[in-house]
Amino acid sequence: MHHLASLSRRSLLGFGAAAAGLALAPKVWAQAAAPAAPAGPFSLPKRAYEAAALEPNIDATTMDIHYNRHHAAYVAGLNAAVKDHGVLAQTPLQQLLGDLGKVPEGARVAVRNAGGGHANHSMFWEIMGPNAGGAPTGEVAAAITRDLGGFDKFKADFDAAGLRVFGSGWAFVTVTKDGKLALASKPNQDTPLMDKQMVLIGNDVWEHAYYLKYQNRRAEYLKNWWNVVDWNKVNARYAAAKAGKLTI
C-alpha cells in the first residue's frame, strides 16, 4: 500500500508558467509540486530523475505535465473513490484492480479508471531513466529471446501493438511467476492487473504522453521510447515477478 506524499500547487499554474518554472529550475521528481490529493492511502511515487532527464526522447514539459497533472489526478480520483470505503482504503492496489467485481458499484468505475491510471503510471516512471536504452540485459534478455522471438522482433511487435490501440491506451509485456513473457494491449487505463496478470513493462500511448513533441507521430514516439527504457529496472521487476513479489 502506498503512503500519501505531500503534494503542492504547481500544476494549478498554466501551461506557460509550468514551462517557465522548468526553464528556471528543473526539479527532481521526488520534490516536484503537484495538486493536493484528498487524504487517502495512495500517493504519487517518488522519482530520482528530473523532468528533463529523458530529453530528447521525451521532452521535459510533457514529463512535468504528465506526472504532476495527469498522474496526480488519478491519485486524487482514487483517493476520493475509496475515502468512504474503509475496506477499499486498506486493500493493495493490485488486489483492488484484480477483483473489480468486489468493489462496490458506486466506486467501481472510479477505481477502474483512476486506480488503473495510478498503477500504469507508477510502473511507467519506474522502468524509464536517463542514460538508458540499448539492448536488454540479464535474464530479461534471455526471456525475450525465448518467448518473444528476440529483441528486434519483440520491439517491432510491441510497437505494432501500441500503434493498433485505437484512441488511448497502453501496450504491455506481462510476466508469469515462472518468468514467461507475453504481449498485451489495453484501452484507456485498463491494465493486465485486472486479469490477475503481472506487468513487466508498458508504454503509454495516450496522446498526453507524447503530443507536445510528436503531435500525431505515435510511431516515432514508440521508436524513440526504447532509448529511455532502463533494463536494470526491468530486470529487477522480472526478478520480483519470479519471486512472487511484483505488485504494480
Backbone torsions as a table, in degrees:
resi	resn	phi	psi	omega
1	MET	NA	138.1	-177.8
2	HIS	-87.1	148.5	176.3
3	HIS	-101.7	148.4	-177.6
4	LEU	-63.3	133.6	171.8
5	ALA	-98.0	158.6	176.7
6	SER	-76.5	125.6	-178.0
7	LEU	-120.0	136.0	-177.7
8	SER	-118.5	-153.2	-159.9
9	ARG	-98.0	1.5	-164.6
10	ARG	-58.5	-40.5	-174.4
11	SER	-73.5	-3.8	172.8
12	LEU	-74.8	-16.1	176.7
13	LEU	-73.0	159.7	179.3
14	GLY	-72.3	170.6	-178.6
15	PHE	-56.2	-44.8	-177.6
16	GLY	-64.8	-40.2	179.9
17	ALA	-65.5	-37.9	178.7
18	ALA	-63.7	-43.7	179.5
19	ALA	-64.6	-40.5	179.4
20	ALA	-64.0	-40.1	179.0
21	GLY	-61.9	-39.6	177.6
22	LEU	-63.4	-41.2	-177.9
23	ALA	-64.5	-35.1	-177.9
24	LEU	-79.0	-42.1	-174.2
25	ALA	-157.0	84.9	176.8
26	PRO	-56.3	138.4	-174.8
27	LYS	-109.0	145.5	170.4
28	VAL	-66.7	138.6	-174.1
29	TRP	-61.9	-29.7	179.3
30	ALA	-61.7	-20.9	-177.4
31	GLN	-115.1	2.3	-174.2
32	ALA	-67.0	144.7	-179.6
33	ALA	-81.1	156.2	-179.6
34	ALA	-160.0	167.9	179.4
35	PRO	-63.3	146.2	177.7
36	ALA	-67.4	129.1	177.8
37	ALA	-94.0	150.9	175.2
38	PRO	-58.2	150.2	179.0
39	ALA	-56.5	134.9	-178.8
40	GLY	175.1	-178.1	-172.2
41	PRO	-84.4	-9.9	-172.4
42	PHE	-106.9	146.5	-176.5
43	SER	-147.6	161.7	172.3
44	LEU	-63.9	135.7	176.0
45	PRO	-71.9	145.0	176.5
46	LYS	-77.3	145.8	179.5
47	ARG	-128.1	145.8	-175.3
48	ALA	-94.9	-3.4	-178.8
49	TYR	-115.3	152.7	-177.4
50	GLU	-77.1	162.1	179.9
51	ALA	-59.9	-30.4	-178.6
52	ALA	-86.4	-0.3	-171.2
53	ALA	-67.8	-20.4	-176.8
54	LEU	-101.5	9.3	173.0
55	GLU	-61.7	148.4	-0.4
56	PRO	-88.8	2.0	-173.0
57	ASN	-72.4	-39.5	173.4
58	ILE	-130.0	123.5	-173.5
59	ASP	-75.7	153.9	-174.8
60	ALA	-62.6	-39.0	-178.1
61	THR	-64.8	-43.3	176.5
62	THR	-60.6	-45.5	-178.9
63	MET	-62.1	-41.0	-179.2
64	ASP	-64.9	-48.0	-179.4
65	ILE	-67.4	-40.5	-178.2
66	HIS	-60.0	-46.0	-177.7
67	TYR	-78.2	-53.5	-171.1
68	ASN	-76.2	-20.1	-179.7
69	ARG	-113.7	-58.0	-176.1
70	HIS	-67.3	-54.2	-178.9
71	HIS	-64.5	-41.3	178.4
72	ALA	-59.2	-35.4	178.5
73	ALA	-66.9	-36.7	176.5
74	TYR	-65.4	-41.5	178.3
75	VAL	-61.8	-45.5	179.6
76	ALA	-61.5	-43.5	180.0
77	GLY	-64.8	-38.6	179.0
78	LEU	-67.9	-45.0	178.4
79	ASN	-61.7	-39.2	178.2
80	ALA	-65.4	-36.5	-177.5
81	ALA	-68.7	-33.5	-175.3
82	VAL	-98.6	-4.1	-170.3
83	LYS	-65.1	-26.4	179.1
84	ASP	-100.1	10.0	-178.9
85	HIS	-128.2	93.0	-174.7
86	GLY	-56.1	-39.1	-178.6
87	VAL	-66.0	-42.4	179.9
88	LEU	-63.0	-40.6	-177.9
89	ALA	-64.6	-20.8	-179.0
90	GLN	-102.8	6.2	-176.3
91	THR	-100.0	132.8	176.7
92	PRO	-57.1	145.2	-174.2
93	LEU	-58.6	-42.7	-178.5
94	GLN	-63.1	-30.1	177.9
95	GLN	-75.1	-40.2	175.4
96	LEU	-56.3	-47.0	-176.6
97	LEU	-72.0	-31.8	179.9
98	GLY	-76.7	-16.2	-179.2
99	ASP	-129.2	49.3	-177.4
100	LEU	-58.5	-30.0	179.7
101	GLY	-64.3	-20.3	179.4
102	LYS	-91.5	-8.9	177.5
103	VAL	-75.5	133.6	178.7
104	PRO	-51.1	141.4	-172.6
105	GLU	-55.9	-36.5	-178.0
106	GLY	-66.1	-22.1	-178.6
107	ALA	-108.8	-7.0	-168.3
108	ARG	-64.9	-45.0	-178.4
109	VAL	-64.6	-42.2	179.8
110	ALA	-66.1	-40.1	178.4
111	VAL	-65.8	-40.4	179.1
112	ARG	-62.3	-50.0	-174.6
113	ASN	-76.1	-53.0	-177.7
114	ALA	-74.3	-39.9	177.9
115	GLY	-67.0	-40.7	175.7
116	GLY	-63.3	-41.6	178.0
117	GLY	-63.4	-39.6	178.7
118	HIS	-65.8	-45.3	-179.9
119	ALA	-64.7	-46.6	-177.4
120	ASN	-61.5	-45.6	-176.9
121	HIS	-72.2	-34.1	177.3
122	SER	-60.8	-42.1	175.0
123	MET	-64.6	-43.0	-174.9
124	PHE	-59.2	-49.7	-179.7
125	TRP	-63.3	-34.8	-175.1
126	GLU	-66.1	-36.3	-171.3
127	ILE	-90.3	1.1	178.6
128	MET	-110.4	162.6	176.8
129	GLY	-179.1	167.6	176.1
130	PRO	-74.0	159.4	178.6
131	ASN	54.0	40.8	-176.8
132	ALA	-115.3	-154.8	-179.5
133	GLY	84.4	-161.5	-177.7
134	GLY	79.0	-167.2	-178.7
135	ALA	-80.5	151.1	176.4
136	PRO	-64.3	157.9	-178.4
137	THR	-128.5	171.9	171.4
138	GLY	63.1	-152.0	-176.3
139	GLU	-64.2	-31.6	179.0
140	VAL	-62.8	-40.1	178.7
141	ALA	-59.9	-44.5	179.3
142	ALA	-64.8	-39.2	-179.3
143	ALA	-67.7	-37.9	177.7
144	ILE	-63.3	-41.9	177.2
145	THR	-64.1	-44.1	-176.3
146	ARG	-69.1	-44.9	-169.7
147	ASP	-102.1	-23.2	-171.0
148	LEU	-125.0	11.8	171.9
149	GLY	81.9	16.8	-179.7
150	GLY	96.6	163.1	-171.7
151	PHE	-63.5	-44.7	-177.4
152	ASP	-62.9	-45.9	179.0
153	LYS	-65.3	-42.5	179.4
154	PHE	-58.8	-48.5	179.4
155	LYS	-58.7	-45.0	-179.8
156	ALA	-62.3	-43.5	-179.0
157	ASP	-69.6	-39.6	179.4
158	PHE	-64.7	-46.0	179.3
159	ASP	-64.6	-37.6	177.5
160	ALA	-63.4	-39.0	177.2
161	ALA	-63.1	-40.0	177.1
162	GLY	-65.4	-37.5	178.8
163	LEU	-69.8	-31.0	-178.0
164	ARG	-75.0	-17.8	179.5
165	VAL	-62.0	121.3	-180.0
166	PHE	-85.3	120.8	-177.5
167	GLY	78.5	-122.4	-174.4
168	SER	-109.2	147.0	177.9
169	GLY	166.9	-159.3	-173.6
170	TRP	-141.6	151.4	164.8
171	ALA	-107.9	137.6	-174.2
172	PHE	-130.8	159.7	160.5
173	VAL	-117.2	123.8	175.9
174	THR	-95.2	159.5	-179.2
175	VAL	-141.1	136.8	177.1
176	THR	-94.2	170.8	-179.5
177	LYS	-66.0	-22.2	175.5
178	ASP	-91.2	8.0	172.0
179	GLY	90.5	6.8	-177.9
180	LYS	-78.2	135.4	-178.1
181	LEU	-104.2	150.8	175.3
182	ALA	-153.1	153.2	177.3
183	LEU	-89.1	148.7	176.0
184	ALA	-152.0	156.2	171.2
185	SER	-136.6	152.3	-177.2
186	LYS	-141.4	148.9	176.1
187	PRO	-83.6	159.9	172.0
188	ASN	55.3	-130.0	175.8
189	GLN	-109.3	25.1	173.6
190	ASP	-66.3	159.2	-175.0
191	THR	-147.2	150.8	174.5
192	PRO	-58.5	-18.5	174.4
193	LEU	-56.3	-29.6	179.2
194	MET	-69.9	-15.9	175.0
195	ASP	-103.5	15.1	-178.3
196	LYS	61.2	32.1	175.2
197	GLN	-105.4	156.6	175.4
198	MET	-94.1	144.6	-178.6
199	VAL	-104.4	123.0	175.4
200	LEU	-83.7	-55.6	177.5
201	ILE	-143.1	165.5	173.7
202	GLY	-160.5	152.3	176.1
203	ASN	-120.9	134.5	-177.3
204	ASP	-82.9	120.3	177.3
205	VAL	-113.7	21.6	165.2
206	TRP	-65.6	147.2	-179.3
207	GLU	-60.8	-29.0	-179.2
208	HIS	-65.2	-15.0	179.7
209	ALA	-80.2	-16.6	-172.0
210	TYR	-149.0	-8.2	-164.7
211	TYR	-68.2	-33.3	-178.4
212	LEU	-61.0	-35.1	-178.8
213	LYS	-95.5	-41.7	-170.0
214	TYR	-106.1	-7.3	-175.2
215	GLN	49.7	-123.2	-177.4
216	ASN	-88.5	8.2	-174.3
217	ARG	-89.3	65.3	-178.1
218	ARG	-60.1	-37.3	-178.7
219	ALA	-60.5	-38.9	178.9
220	GLU	-67.5	-41.6	175.6
221	TYR	-59.3	-47.5	179.8
222	LEU	-58.5	-43.2	179.7
223	LYS	-63.4	-44.6	-176.9
224	ASN	-74.2	-23.0	-178.9
225	TRP	-59.4	-31.2	-179.8
226	TRP	-61.9	-20.9	179.6
227	ASN	-72.8	-11.0	-179.7
228	VAL	-116.3	3.9	177.6
229	VAL	-73.6	125.8	-179.1
230	ASP	-96.2	101.5	-174.6
231	TRP	-68.7	-22.7	174.0
232	ASN	-64.7	-41.7	177.8
233	LYS	-68.0	-37.8	179.2
234	VAL	-65.4	-40.4	176.7
235	ASN	-63.5	-35.6	177.5
236	ALA	-65.7	-39.5	176.8
237	ARG	-66.9	-37.2	179.2
238	TYR	-63.6	-43.8	178.3
239	ALA	-63.7	-40.0	178.6
240	ALA	-64.3	-38.4	178.3
241	ALA	-62.9	-44.8	-179.2
242	LYS	-67.0	-25.8	177.4
243	ALA	-87.6	-1.2	-179.1
244	GLY	74.3	22.0	-175.5
245	LYS	-114.3	2.4	179.4
246	LEU	-77.6	126.9	-177.8
247	THR	-104.4	-89.7	178.4
248	ILE	-103.9	NA	NA
